[in-house]
Amino acid sequence: MRDCRVLFLTLHTFSLTGGIEKMSKTFAKALDDLKVARQIVSYQVLSMYDDLADPQYIPQDQFKGYKANRFVFGMAAVRKGLNADVLIISHLHLLVFASIVKKLKPNIRIVLFAHGIEIWSPLPNWKKLLLNKIEIWAVSQYTAAQVISRHGINQKQIKVLNNSIDPFLKISNVTSKPNLLLNKYAINSGQKVLLTICRLSSAEQYKGYDLVIKSLKQVIQLYPDLVYLLVGKADVIELARLNELIEEFKVDKNVILTGFVPDLELNHHYQLADVFVMPSKAEGFGLVFIEAAAHGCSVIGGNADGSRDALLNGELGMLIDPTSQAEIETAILIALQKGKQDDIQKKCMEKFGYEVYKKKVAELLKY
């Protein structure tokens, strides 16, 4: 592996906030660390939509952003791919460039990251054919199983590389709550806080936050001053729907729709929360679950998707039927009694910490 030259192609790495972008940053950092440790000879990261790299993760001279110039990006991806030993792509949308490189250089090793819904949908035949000729690194056992069952991919081609906690995440004392956010949201340190972090999209209503809102009517009978922070940018249609739900269930004093929150402030929101809840039905993995657990939150997720992988089949949190409002209500009440937990934080870092992730990347590159 020491002679291995790696090219990593991404859509976004530093210019957007999301699970795939966070994975791309962390993977880029792992490549840089492996190069410093002389476990690979070289690497380069090309991003279709970014401009500059964050030097915390990789030096700028190892990164090239093409600022949405797809043609120039594609030309560079093919040219540099022909000089690489391993071509790794962060998303299915980049498969077209991998297919060109594969035709011109049949012996090149190509790896595709498989995250979730982007690879569960029906695919054109040329993509299915190519998937049978390359390696797939799935972010969870659940995603791996979906790829096999939906597209008939040979199980031997698929490896699982769980997502990781960000290498620069500062882990806080689980009992402390940030005064900045207590003041911002007019919360006192004794109030219980529920948290969900996700995109609020009218086209993707599978995260389960609407059922959480409906569940609050029962929960606030025992915790009348409970606050539910629903963090994420909402489109106009979804925002209207949520406001109607909040009014219908008379929980306007308990629910705060924060809107978009930048990455740097998300950690403070995990620190503020007692319970993280997202009863989703279509997570490929669910990076937010392990981020919440890393801050010691009691965590609630759905039992029907990749949330099972992120929550270690129940070791890091409760897995419930994401369609059952009654189960969500019961789980929230149990989790509120538990509150923050040091042991959850420790177990999360042992399983999903960056050093564990980097070691796994090195092992996968050896194959």
ChimeraX attribute file (.defattr): number of C-alpha atoms within 10 A of each C-alpha:
attribute: neighborCount
match mode: 1-to-1
recipient: residues
	/A:1	14
	/A:2	13
	/A:3	11
	/A:4	18
	/A:5	18
	/A:6	25
	/A:7	23
	/A:8	24
	/A:9	28
	/A:10	22
	/A:11	25
	/A:12	25
	/A:13	30
	/A:14	20
	/A:15	16
	/A:16	15
	/A:17	13
	/A:18	17
	/A:19	17
	/A:20	22
	/A:21	18
	/A:22	21
	/A:23	22
	/A:24	26
	/A:25	23
	/A:26	24
	/A:27	23
	/A:28	21
	/A:29	21
	/A:30	23
	/A:31	26
	/A:32	21
	/A:33	16
	/A:34	20
	/A:35	18
	/A:36	12
	/A:37	11
	/A:38	14
	/A:39	18
	/A:40	21
	/A:41	15
	/A:42	20
	/A:43	21
	/A:44	21
	/A:45	24
	/A:46	24
	/A:47	27
	/A:48	23
	/A:49	21
	/A:50	21
	/A:51	16
	/A:52	18
	/A:53	21
	/A:54	13
	/A:55	12
	/A:56	11
	/A:57	19
	/A:58	20
	/A:59	14
	/A:60	15
	/A:61	11
	/A:62	15
	/A:63	20
	/A:64	20
	/A:65	22
	/A:66	19
	/A:67	17
	/A:68	15
	/A:69	12
	/A:70	14
	/A:71	11
	/A:72	12
	/A:73	21
	/A:74	20
	/A:75	12
	/A:76	16
	/A:77	24
	/A:78	19
	/A:79	12
	/A:80	16
	/A:81	27
	/A:82	19
	/A:83	15
	/A:84	23
	/A:85	20
	/A:86	20
	/A:87	26
	/A:88	25
	/A:89	25
	/A:90	25
	/A:91	19
	/A:92	16
	/A:93	12
	/A:94	18
	/A:95	21
	/A:96	14
	/A:97	19
	/A:98	26
	/A:99	20
	/A:100	16
	/A:101	23
	/A:102	21
	/A:103	10
	/A:104	13
	/A:105	15
	/A:106	13
	/A:107	11
	/A:108	19
	/A:109	17
	/A:110	26
	/A:111	23
	/A:112	23
	/A:113	23
	/A:114	27
	/A:115	28
	/A:116	24
	/A:117	12
	/A:118	13
	/A:119	19
	/A:120	19
	/A:121	12
	/A:122	10
	/A:123	13
	/A:124	8
	/A:125	10
	/A:126	11
	/A:127	14
	/A:128	14
	/A:129	13
	/A:130	16
	/A:131	23
	/A:132	14
	/A:133	17
	/A:134	17
	/A:135	19
	/A:136	25
	/A:137	21
	/A:138	25
	/A:139	26
	/A:140	27
	/A:141	21
	/A:142	21
	/A:143	26
	/A:144	25
	/A:145	14
	/A:146	21
	/A:147	23
	/A:148	15
	/A:149	13
	/A:150	13
	/A:151	19
	/A:152	12
	/A:153	20
	/A:154	14
	/A:155	13
	/A:156	8
	/A:157	16
	/A:158	22
	/A:159	18
	/A:160	18
	/A:161	18
	/A:162	22
	/A:163	26
	/A:164	25
	/A:165	24
	/A:166	18
	/A:167	17
	/A:168	10
	/A:169	14
	/A:170	10
	/A:171	14
	/A:172	16
	/A:173	13
	/A:174	20
	/A:175	15
	/A:176	11
	/A:177	20
	/A:178	13
	/A:179	13
	/A:180	11
	/A:181	16
	/A:182	15
	/A:183	11
	/A:184	8
	/A:185	12
	/A:186	9
	/A:187	17
	/A:188	13
	/A:189	15
	/A:190	9
	/A:191	15
	/A:192	20
	/A:193	23
	/A:194	26
	/A:195	23
	/A:196	25
	/A:197	24
	/A:198	18
	/A:199	18
	/A:200	24
	/A:201	17
	/A:202	15
	/A:203	9
	/A:204	10
	/A:205	15
	/A:206	18
	/A:207	24
	/A:208	21
	/A:209	21
	/A:210	17
	/A:211	19
	/A:212	23
	/A:213	23
	/A:214	19
	/A:215	21
	/A:216	25
	/A:217	17
	/A:218	15
	/A:219	19
	/A:220	15
	/A:221	10
	/A:222	10
	/A:223	14
	/A:224	16
	/A:225	16
	/A:226	22
	/A:227	23
	/A:228	25
	/A:229	22
	/A:230	23
	/A:231	20
	/A:232	18
	/A:233	18
	/A:234	19
	/A:235	14
	/A:236	11
	/A:237	12
	/A:238	17
	/A:239	17
	/A:240	13
	/A:241	12
	/A:242	17
	/A:243	14
	/A:244	12
	/A:245	17
	/A:246	21
	/A:247	11
	/A:248	11
	/A:249	14
	/A:250	15
	/A:251	22
	/A:252	15
	/A:253	13
	/A:254	19
	/A:255	19
	/A:256	16
	/A:257	15
	/A:258	14
	/A:259	16
	/A:260	16
	/A:261	14
	/A:262	11
	/A:263	12
	/A:264	9
	/A:265	10
	/A:266	16
	/A:267	18
	/A:268	17
	/A:269	23
	/A:270	28
	/A:271	23
	/A:272	27
	/A:273	26
	/A:274	29
	/A:275	29
	/A:276	30
	/A:277	31
	/A:278	26
	/A:279	32
	/A:280	24
	/A:281	20
	/A:282	21
	/A:283	25
	/A:284	28
	/A:285	26
	/A:286	27
	/A:287	22
	/A:288	22
	/A:289	26
	/A:290	29
	/A:291	25
	/A:292	29
	/A:293	28
	/A:294	31
	/A:295	31
	/A:296	31
	/A:297	33
	/A:298	28
	/A:299	31
	/A:300	26
	/A:301	32
	/A:302	26
	/A:303	21
	/A:304	18
	/A:305	24
	/A:306	27
	/A:307	31
	/A:308	26
	/A:309	23
	/A:310	32
	/A:311	24
	/A:312	17
	/A:313	14
	/A:314	17
	/A:315	14
	/A:316	27
	/A:317	26
	/A:318	23
	/A:319	23
	/A:320	22
	/A:321	16
	/A:322	25
	/A:323	17
	/A:324	14
	/A:325	20
	/A:326	14
	/A:327	15
	/A:328	29
	/A:329	19
	/A:330	14
	/A:331	20
	/A:332	23
	/A:333	17
	/A:334	14
	/A:335	21
	/A:336	21
	/A:337	13
	/A:338	13
	/A:339	19
	/A:340	24
	/A:341	17
	/A:342	15
	/A:343	12
	/A:344	22
	/A:345	24
	/A:346	15
	/A:347	17
	/A:348	25
	/A:349	20
	/A:350	13
	/A:351	17
	/A:352	19
	/A:353	20
	/A:354	22
	/A:355	16
	/A:356	14
	/A:357	21
	/A:358	20
	/A:359	12
	/A:360	15
	/A:361	16
	/A:362	16
	/A:363	11
	/A:364	13
	/A:365	14
	/A:366	11
	/A:367	6
